[in-house]
Every structure is written in C-alpha cells, then in structure tokens.
C-alpha cells in the first residue's frame, strides 16, 4: 500500500470552502451582534418568516443544529418576545412556532444586515460569475448529498 496522497491546502477546494464559510459566518455574526442575534437565531427567525408554524425539529434541521440546541434557542427567543409556541400540540407532539410582531421586525432588520454581508462577499463578481458560482456550488452539494 502506497503513501496516501497529501492534500495541498492552498489548492484544496474543500479547504477553501471551509475558509469561505468561516469568513461568512464571522461577518454575519459581526453584523447581527448589535441586534442581539447569533447566526443560528437569525436562521431560526428567517425560517419562521418564510414558513410560519415550523416545529422545533424542522427548525433544527433548517438551522443545522440539534433539536436540543434549538429548544434552548426557542426558549430564549420566546423570553425575548420574538417567537411564540403553541401551548398544545396541533398534531402528535408538534408545537408549531410563530414569529411575534417584534420577531418580524427583528428578522427584517437582520435580513437587511445579512443581505449587506452577502452583497459585500459578491461585490467583486460579475453577474455571470455569480450565476456560475451558484450553479457550481449547487451541483457540488447535490453530488455529495446523492452519495
């Protein structure tokens, strides 16, 4: 058996994607901090704005966290008056979550800040480059998900 091929970090697409994802997360955290939000909390608010009534499990999947972590986050967002959860299950044990008026306003402000970060990230790309980057990332993701 031969030596495993070494990964050359400067030319590794996987490594570069991780560096880009980390830079994006740091920029988003910086933009959201004045609103008292983390990227995960913002993700939760955005998901609820687009799909009201999601369950804890749905939100956890959408925000890439565990159900337990999402439950803790939802308790915090509920205390802050940004979300409400049904007192009784609508179906099975599912307690749908919805944004309050305060949650909708905070999400709107947060979305504008996140959009600004994304615009900055894409500022050196032409419209064609953006379309191609989106297409390539979508195809790479699909290839990994389909195994």
Residue, then its C-alpha position, 0 to 999 in steps of 0.5 A: x500500500x502506497x503513501x496516501x496522497x497529501x492534500x495541498x491546502x492552498x489548492x484544496x477546494x474543500x479547504x477553501x470552502x471551509x475558509x469561505x464559510x468561516x469568513x461568512x459566518x464571522x461577518x454575519x455574526x459581526x453584523x447581527x451582534x448589535x441586534x442581539x442575534x447569533x447566526x443560528x437565531x437569525x436562521x431560526x427567525x428567517x425560517x419562521x418568516x418564510x414558513x410560519x408554524x415550523x416545529x422545533x425539529x424542522x427548525x433544527x434541521x433548517x438551522x443545522x443544529x440539534x433539536x436540543x440546541x434549538x429548544x434552548x434557542x426557542x426558549x430564549x427567543x420566546x423570553x425575548x418576545x420574538x417567537x411564540x409556541x403553541x401551548x398544545x400540540x396541533x398534531x402528535x407532539x408538534x408545537x408549531x412556532x410563530x414569529x411575534x410582531x417584534x420577531x418580524x421586525x427583528x428578522x427584517x432588520x437582520x435580513x437587511x444586515x445579512x443581505x449587506x454581508x452577502x452583497x459585500x462577499x459578491x461585490x467583486x463578481x460579475x453577474x455571470x460569475x455569480x450565476x456560475x458560482x451558484x450553479x457550481x456550488x449547487x451541483x457540488x452539494x447535490x453530488x455529495x448529498x446523492x452519495 
